Amino acid sequence: MLFYIIVYDIPDDKKCKKISNLLEGYGQRVQYSVFECILNQRQYDELKKRLRKHINFSQDSLRFYPVTQHTFKQIETWGEPSVTQLPGSTII
């Protein structure tokens, strides 16, 4: 399982809603167009395949940032919501 930060900029409101609804099934919204997702390889591949059907590569922007165990520990969060927890991890 890997932790991903997925961000998007979609100018079409209807399409933007479809993308956000799809991402809500895979992770937690932490900002308007930013999601944190914990995915295994199969889920990640499936999500990309499903998103690809809605993206216009000449107008839309979608970015996937994998976060390693090492860099996950360095995430700073100010305000709410707090950062998603990795499976089996505890934040004190």
N, CA, C and O atoms as a GROMACS GRO file, in nm:
protein
  368
    1MET      N    1   0.084  -0.118   0.000
    1MET     CA    2   0.000   0.000   0.000
    1MET      C    3   0.088   0.124   0.000
    1MET      O    4   0.190   0.131   0.069
    2LEU      N    5   0.048   0.221  -0.079
    2LEU     CA    6   0.117   0.348  -0.082
    2LEU      C    7   0.017   0.460  -0.055
    2LEU      O    8  -0.102   0.450  -0.084
    3PHE      N    9   0.069   0.566   0.000
    3PHE     CA   10  -0.008   0.686   0.028
    3PHE      C   11   0.012   0.780  -0.090
    3PHE      O   12   0.126   0.807  -0.130
    4TYR      N   13  -0.096   0.830  -0.146
    4TYR     CA   14  -0.090   0.921  -0.261
    4TYR      C   15  -0.162   1.051  -0.229
    4TYR      O   16  -0.268   1.050  -0.165
    5ILE      N   17  -0.105   1.160  -0.273
    5ILE     CA   18  -0.175   1.287  -0.276
    5ILE      C   19  -0.214   1.307  -0.422
    5ILE      O   20  -0.129   1.305  -0.511
    6ILE      N   21  -0.343   1.325  -0.446
    6ILE     CA   22  -0.393   1.341  -0.582
    6ILE      C   23  -0.460   1.478  -0.590
    6ILE      O   24  -0.549   1.511  -0.512
    7VAL      N   25  -0.414   1.557  -0.686
    7VAL     CA   26  -0.467   1.693  -0.702
    7VAL      C   27  -0.515   1.710  -0.846
    7VAL      O   28  -0.463   1.646  -0.938
    8TYR      N   29  -0.612   1.796  -0.863
    8TYR     CA   30  -0.663   1.818  -0.998
    8TYR      C   31  -0.708   1.962  -1.016
    8TYR      O   32  -0.741   2.032  -0.921
    9ASP      N   33  -0.707   2.003  -1.142
    9ASP     CA   34  -0.760   2.133  -1.183
    9ASP      C   35  -0.840   2.106  -1.310
    9ASP      O   36  -0.784   2.083  -1.417
   10ILE      N   37  -0.970   2.109  -1.296
   10ILE     CA   38  -1.062   2.076  -1.405
   10ILE      C   39  -1.152   2.198  -1.427
   10ILE      O   40  -1.230   2.232  -1.338
   11PRO      N   41  -1.144   2.265  -1.542
   11PRO     CA   42  -1.225   2.386  -1.564
   11PRO      C   43  -1.376   2.360  -1.577
   11PRO      O   44  -1.455   2.450  -1.548
   12ASP      N   45  -1.415   2.243  -1.620
   12ASP     CA   46  -1.557   2.212  -1.640
   12ASP      C   47  -1.618   2.164  -1.508
   12ASP      O   48  -1.576   2.061  -1.455
   13ASP      N   49  -1.716   2.238  -1.455
   13ASP     CA   50  -1.774   2.205  -1.324
   13ASP      C   51  -1.839   2.067  -1.320
   13ASP      O   52  -1.824   1.995  -1.221
   14LYS      N   53  -1.909   2.029  -1.426
   14LYS     CA   54  -1.975   1.899  -1.430
   14LYS      C   55  -1.872   1.785  -1.424
   14LYS      O   56  -1.890   1.688  -1.351
   15LYS      N   57  -1.767   1.800  -1.502
   15LYS     CA   58  -1.661   1.700  -1.503
   15LYS      C   59  -1.587   1.699  -1.370
   15LYS      O   60  -1.549   1.593  -1.319
   16CYS      N   61  -1.566   1.817  -1.312
   16CYS     CA   62  -1.499   1.829  -1.183
   16CYS      C   63  -1.576   1.751  -1.076
   16CYS      O   64  -1.515   1.685  -0.992
   17LYS      N   65  -1.706   1.759  -1.079
   17LYS     CA   66  -1.790   1.686  -0.983
   17LYS      C   67  -1.774   1.535  -1.002
   17LYS      O   68  -1.766   1.461  -0.904
   18LYS      N   69  -1.770   1.489  -1.127
   18LYS     CA   70  -1.750   1.346  -1.154
   18LYS      C   71  -1.616   1.298  -1.098
   18LYS      O   72  -1.608   1.191  -1.038
   19ILE      N   73  -1.512   1.378  -1.120
   19ILE     CA   74  -1.379   1.342  -1.071
   19ILE      C   75  -1.378   1.337  -0.919
   19ILE      O   76  -1.324   1.242  -0.861
   20SER      N   77  -1.435   1.437  -0.854
   20SER     CA   78  -1.435   1.438  -0.707
   20SER      C   79  -1.517   1.323  -0.650
   20SER      O   80  -1.477   1.262  -0.551
   21ASN      N   81  -1.630   1.292  -0.711
   21ASN     CA   82  -1.710   1.177  -0.666
   21ASN      C   83  -1.632   1.046  -0.679
   21ASN      O   84  -1.637   0.961  -0.591
   22LEU      N   85  -1.561   1.033  -0.789
   22LEU     CA   86  -1.481   0.913  -0.811
   22LEU      C   87  -1.370   0.902  -0.706
   22LEU      O   88  -1.349   0.795  -0.648
   23LEU      N   89  -1.300   1.012  -0.682
   23LEU     CA   90  -1.191   1.011  -0.584
   23LEU      C   91  -1.241   0.988  -0.442
   23LEU      O   92  -1.170   0.928  -0.361
   24GLU      N   93  -1.360   1.033  -0.409
   24GLU     CA   94  -1.416   1.010  -0.276
   24GLU      C   95  -1.433   0.862  -0.246
   24GLU      O   96  -1.435   0.822  -0.129
   25GLY      N   97  -1.445   0.781  -0.349
   25GLY     CA   98  -1.454   0.637  -0.330
   25GLY      C   99  -1.320   0.571  -0.301
   25GLY      O  100  -1.314   0.453  -0.268
   26TYR      N  101  -1.212   0.648  -0.315
   26TYR     CA  102  -1.078   0.593  -0.297
   26TYR      C  103  -0.999   0.659  -0.183
   26TYR      O  104  -0.897   0.605  -0.140
   27GLY      N  105  -1.045   0.773  -0.136
   27GLY     CA  106  -0.967   0.842  -0.035
   27GLY      C  107  -1.046   0.951   0.035
   27GLY      O  108  -1.169   0.953   0.032
   28GLN      N  109  -0.972   1.040   0.098
   28GLN     CA  110  -1.030   1.146   0.179
   28GLN      C  111  -0.998   1.281   0.116
   28GLN      O  112  -0.882   1.311   0.085
   29ARG      N  113  -1.101   1.363   0.099
   29ARG     CA  114  -1.080   1.500   0.049
   29ARG      C  115  -1.021   1.582   0.163
   29ARG      O  116  -1.074   1.584   0.274
   30VAL      N  117  -0.911   1.651   0.135
   30VAL     CA  118  -0.848   1.735   0.237
   30VAL      C  119  -0.850   1.883   0.198
   30VAL      O  120  -0.831   1.969   0.284
   31GLN      N  121  -0.872   1.912   0.072
   31GLN     CA  122  -0.892   2.047   0.022
   31GLN      C  123  -0.988   2.034  -0.096
   31GLN      O  124  -1.022   1.922  -0.136
   32TYR      N  125  -1.031   2.146  -0.151
   32TYR     CA  126  -1.133   2.141  -0.256
   32TYR      C  127  -1.095   2.045  -0.370
   32TYR      O  128  -1.179   1.965  -0.412
   33SER      N  129  -0.973   2.050  -0.418
   33SER     CA  130  -0.932   1.962  -0.528
   33SER      C  131  -0.809   1.880  -0.492
   33SER      O  132  -0.724   1.853  -0.576
   34VAL      N  133  -0.800   1.841  -0.365
   34VAL     CA  134  -0.688   1.761  -0.316
   34VAL      C  135  -0.741   1.644  -0.235
   34VAL      O  136  -0.823   1.661  -0.144
   35PHE      N  137  -0.693   1.524  -0.269
   35PHE     CA  138  -0.733   1.402  -0.198
   35PHE      C  139  -0.610   1.329  -0.148
   35PHE      O  140  -0.504   1.334  -0.211
   36GLU      N  141  -0.625   1.262  -0.035
   36GLU     CA  142  -0.524   1.171   0.017
   36GLU      C  143  -0.582   1.031   0.007
   36GLU      O  144  -0.693   1.005   0.054
   37CYS      N  145  -0.508   0.942  -0.055
   37CYS     CA  146  -0.556   0.806  -0.078
   37CYS      C  147  -0.450   0.705  -0.038
   37CYS      O  148  -0.332   0.724  -0.064
   38ILE      N  149  -0.493   0.597   0.026
   38ILE     CA  150  -0.406   0.484   0.055
   38ILE      C  151  -0.450   0.372  -0.037
   38ILE      O  152  -0.561   0.319  -0.024
   39LEU      N  153  -0.362   0.335  -0.130
   39LEU     CA  154  -0.399   0.242  -0.237
   39LEU      C  155  -0.294   0.134  -0.255
   39LEU      O  156  -0.175   0.158  -0.242
   40ASN      N  157  -0.341   0.013  -0.285
   40ASN     CA  158  -0.248  -0.089  -0.330
   40ASN      C  159  -0.233  -0.072  -0.481
   40ASN      O  160  -0.301   0.010  -0.542
   41GLN      N  161  -0.145  -0.150  -0.542
   41GLN     CA  162  -0.118  -0.132  -0.684
   41GLN      C  163  -0.242  -0.154  -0.771
   41GLN      O  164  -0.264  -0.081  -0.867
   42ARG      N  165  -0.321  -0.254  -0.737
   42ARG     CA  166  -0.443  -0.281  -0.814
   42ARG      C  167  -0.540  -0.164  -0.806
   42ARG      O  168  -0.596  -0.123  -0.907
   43GLN      N  169  -0.560  -0.109  -0.686
   43GLN     CA  170  -0.650   0.004  -0.669
   43GLN      C  171  -0.599   0.127  -0.744
   43GLN      O  172  -0.676   0.200  -0.807
   44TYR      N  173  -0.469   0.149  -0.736
   44TYR     CA  174  -0.408   0.263  -0.805
   44TYR      C  175  -0.428   0.253  -0.956
   44TYR      O  176  -0.467   0.350  -1.021
   45ASP      N  177  -0.402   0.136  -1.011
   45ASP     CA  178  -0.421   0.114  -1.155
   45ASP      C  179  -0.567   0.130  -1.194
   45ASP      O  180  -0.598   0.191  -1.296
   46GLU      N  181  -0.656   0.076  -1.113
   46GLU     CA  182  -0.800   0.087  -1.138
   46GLU      C  183  -0.845   0.233  -1.135
   46GLU      O  184  -0.921   0.276  -1.221
   47LEU      N  185  -0.799   0.309  -1.036
   47LEU     CA  186  -0.835   0.449  -1.024
   47LEU      C  187  -0.788   0.528  -1.146
   47LEU      O  188  -0.864   0.606  -1.202
   48LYS      N  189  -0.664   0.507  -1.186
   48LYS     CA  190  -0.613   0.578  -1.304
   48LYS      C  191  -0.694   0.544  -1.429
   48LYS      O  192  -0.724   0.632  -1.510
   49LYS      N  193  -0.728   0.419  -1.445
   49LYS     CA  194  -0.808   0.376  -1.561
   49LYS      C  195  -0.944   0.445  -1.560
   49LYS      O  196  -0.991   0.492  -1.664
   50ARG      N  197  -1.007   0.450  -1.444
   50ARG     CA  198  -1.139   0.514  -1.434
   50ARG      C  199  -1.131   0.666  -1.455
   50ARG      O  200  -1.218   0.724  -1.519
   51LEU      N  201  -1.027   0.728  -1.402
   51LEU     CA  202  -1.011   0.873  -1.419
   51LEU      C  203  -0.982   0.909  -1.564
   51LEU      O  204  -1.031   1.009  -1.615
   52ARG      N  205  -0.901   0.827  -1.630
   52ARG     CA  206  -0.862   0.853  -1.769
   52ARG      C  207  -0.984   0.872  -1.860
   52ARG      O  208  -0.977   0.947  -1.957
   53LYS      N  209  -1.094   0.805  -1.829
   53LYS     CA  210  -1.216   0.815  -1.911
   53LYS      C  211  -1.278   0.955  -1.907
   53LYS      O  212  -1.355   0.991  -1.996
   54HIS      N  213  -1.245   1.034  -1.803
   54HIS     CA  214  -1.308   1.164  -1.784
   54HIS      C  215  -1.215   1.282  -1.813
   54HIS      O  216  -1.259   1.397  -1.812
   55ILE      N  217  -1.088   1.255  -1.836
   55ILE     CA  218  -0.990   1.362  -1.849
   55ILE      C  219  -0.968   1.401  -1.994
   55ILE      O  220  -0.955   1.316  -2.082
   56ASN      N  221  -0.965   1.531  -2.018
   56ASN     CA  222  -0.925   1.587  -2.147
   56ASN      C  223  -0.781   1.635  -2.127
   56ASN      O  224  -0.758   1.735  -2.059
   57PHE      N  225  -0.685   1.565  -2.184
   57PHE     CA  226  -0.544   1.592  -2.159
   57PHE      C  227  -0.498   1.728  -2.209
   57PHE      O  228  -0.391   1.774  -2.169
   58SER      N  229  -0.576   1.793  -2.295
   58SER     CA  230  -0.536   1.926  -2.344
   58SER      C  231  -0.594   2.038  -2.258
   58SER      O  232  -0.554   2.154  -2.273
   59GLN      N  233  -0.689   2.008  -2.168
   59GLN     CA  234  -0.751   2.112  -2.085
   59GLN      C  235  -0.741   2.086  -1.935
   59GLN      O  236  -0.734   2.181  -1.857
   60ASP      N  237  -0.738   1.962  -1.895
   60ASP     CA  238  -0.744   1.926  -1.754
   60ASP      C  239  -0.605   1.893  -1.699
   60ASP      O  240  -0.514   1.858  -1.774
   61SER      N  241  -0.592   1.904  -1.569
   61SER     CA  242  -0.466   1.868  -1.503
   61SER      C  243  -0.497   1.777  -1.385
   61SER      O  244  -0.582   1.809  -1.301
   62LEU      N  245  -0.429   1.667  -1.380
   62LEU     CA  246  -0.444   1.568  -1.272
   62LEU      C  247  -0.304   1.521  -1.236
   62LEU      O  248  -0.227   1.481  -1.323
   63ARG      N  249  -0.271   1.526  -1.105
   63ARG     CA  250  -0.137   1.488  -1.060
   63ARG      C  251  -0.145   1.388  -0.947
   63ARG      O  252  -0.231   1.397  -0.859
   64PHE      N  253  -0.055   1.291  -0.951
   64PHE     CA  254  -0.047   1.186  -0.850
   64PHE      C  255   0.090   1.196  -0.783
   64PHE      O  256   0.193   1.184  -0.850
   65TYR      N  257   0.091   1.219  -0.653
   65TYR     CA  258   0.217   1.228  -0.579
   65TYR      C  259   0.225   1.112  -0.480
   65TYR      O  260   0.152   1.112  -0.380
   66PRO      N  261   0.312   1.015  -0.505
   66PRO     CA  262   0.330   0.907  -0.406
   66PRO      C  263   0.412   0.960  -0.289
   66PRO      O  264   0.507   1.036  -0.307
   67VAL      N  265   0.374   0.919  -0.168
   67VAL     CA  266   0.443   0.961  -0.048
   67VAL      C  267   0.498   0.836   0.019
   67VAL      O  268   0.423   0.742   0.048
   68THR      N  269   0.627   0.834   0.042
   68THR     CA  270   0.690   0.716   0.104
   68THR      C  271   0.671   0.718   0.255
   68THR      O  272   0.633   0.820   0.312
   69GLN      N  273   0.698   0.606   0.319
   69GLN     CA  274   0.692   0.598   0.465
   69GLN      C  275   0.780   0.706   0.528
   69GLN      O  276   0.741   0.770   0.625
   70HIS      N  277   0.898   0.725   0.469
   70HIS     CA  278   0.993   0.823   0.523
   70HIS      C  279   0.936   0.965   0.514
   70HIS      O  280   0.937   1.039   0.613
   71THR      N  281   0.888   1.004   0.397
   71THR     CA  282   0.839   1.141   0.381
   71THR      C  283   0.702   1.160   0.446
   71THR      O  284   0.667   1.272   0.481
   72PHE      N  285   0.625   1.053   0.462
   72PHE     CA  286   0.495   1.063   0.528
   72PHE      C  287   0.513   1.119   0.669
   72PHE      O  288   0.432   1.200   0.715
   73LYS      N  289   0.618   1.076   0.737
   73LYS     CA  290   0.645   1.121   0.874
   73LYS      C  291   0.678   1.270   0.880
   73LYS      O  292   0.671   1.330   0.987
   74GLN      N  293   0.712   1.329   0.767
   74GLN     CA  294   0.750   1.470   0.763
   74GLN      C  295   0.635   1.563   0.724
   74GLN      O  296   0.653   1.684   0.717
   75ILE      N  297   0.518   1.508   0.699
   75ILE     CA  298   0.404   1.590   0.660
   75ILE      C  299   0.363   1.678   0.778
   75ILE      O  300   0.347   1.630   0.890
   76GLU      N  301   0.346   1.805   0.751
   76GLU     CA  302   0.294   1.900   0.850
   76GLU      C  303   0.152   1.935   0.811
   76GLU      O  304   0.124   1.961   0.694
   77THR      N  305   0.064   1.936   0.907
   77THR     CA  306  -0.074   1.973   0.881
   77THR      C  307  -0.113   2.085   0.976
   77THR      O  308  -0.100   2.071   1.098
   78TRP      N  309  -0.158   2.194   0.923
   78TRP     CA  310  -0.207   2.306   1.002
   78TRP      C  311  -0.356   2.318   0.977
   78TRP      O  312  -0.398   2.329   0.862
   79GLY      N  313  -0.436   2.314   1.080
   79GLY     CA  314  -0.581   2.323   1.065
   79GLY      C  315  -0.641   2.186   1.040
   79GLY      O  316  -0.577   2.084   1.066
   80GLU      N  317  -0.760   2.185   0.990
   80GLU     CA  318  -0.835   2.061   0.968
   80GLU      C  319  -0.856   2.039   0.820
   80GLU      O  320  -0.852   2.138   0.746
   81PRO      N  321  -0.878   1.919   0.771
   81PRO     CA  322  -0.870   1.795   0.845
   81PRO      C  323  -0.726   1.753   0.865
   81PRO      O  324  -0.636   1.799   0.794
   82SER      N  325  -0.705   1.666   0.960
   82SER     CA  326  -0.570   1.616   0.984
   82SER      C  327  -0.531   1.519   0.873
   82SER      O  328  -0.616   1.475   0.796
   83VAL      N  329  -0.404   1.488   0.866
   83VAL     CA  330  -0.352   1.399   0.762
   83VAL      C  331  -0.408   1.257   0.780
   83VAL      O  332  -0.427   1.212   0.893
   84THR      N  333  -0.434   1.190   0.670
   84THR     CA  334  -0.480   1.053   0.672
   84THR      C  335  -0.372   0.965   0.736
   84THR      O  336  -0.253   0.987   0.715
   85GLN      N  337  -0.414   0.866   0.813
   85GLN     CA  338  -0.319   0.776   0.876
   85GLN      C  339  -0.294   0.656   0.785
   85GLN      O  340  -0.385   0.603   0.721
   86LEU      N  341  -0.168   0.615   0.782
   86LEU     CA  342  -0.133   0.492   0.710
   86LEU      C  343  -0.188   0.374   0.786
   86LEU      O  344  -0.199   0.380   0.908
   87PRO      N  345  -0.224   0.266   0.718
   87PRO     CA  346  -0.272   0.147   0.788
   87PRO      C  347  -0.171   0.097   0.890
   87PRO      O  348  -0.053   0.083   0.859
   88GLY      N  349  -0.217   0.071   1.010
   88GLY     CA  350  -0.130   0.019   1.115
   88GLY      C  351  -0.046   0.125   1.182
   88GLY      O  352   0.040   0.093   1.263
   89SER      N  353  -0.070   0.253   1.149
   89SER     CA  354   0.009   0.358   1.211
   89SER      C  355  -0.075   0.431   1.315
   89SER      O  356  -0.198   0.429   1.311
   90THR      N  357  -0.008   0.493   1.406
   90THR     CA  358  -0.073   0.570   1.510
   90THR      C  359  -0.008   0.707   1.517
   90THR      O  360   0.114   0.719   1.518
   91ILE      N  361  -0.090   0.810   1.523
   91ILE     CA  362  -0.039   0.945   1.539
   91ILE      C  363  -0.069   0.989   1.680
   91ILE      O  364  -0.185   0.987   1.723
   92ILE      N  365   0.036   1.029   1.753
   92ILE     CA  366   0.019   1.070   1.893
   92ILE      C  367   0.038   1.220   1.903
   92ILE      O  368   0.028   1.276   2.013
   0.00000   0.00000   0.00000
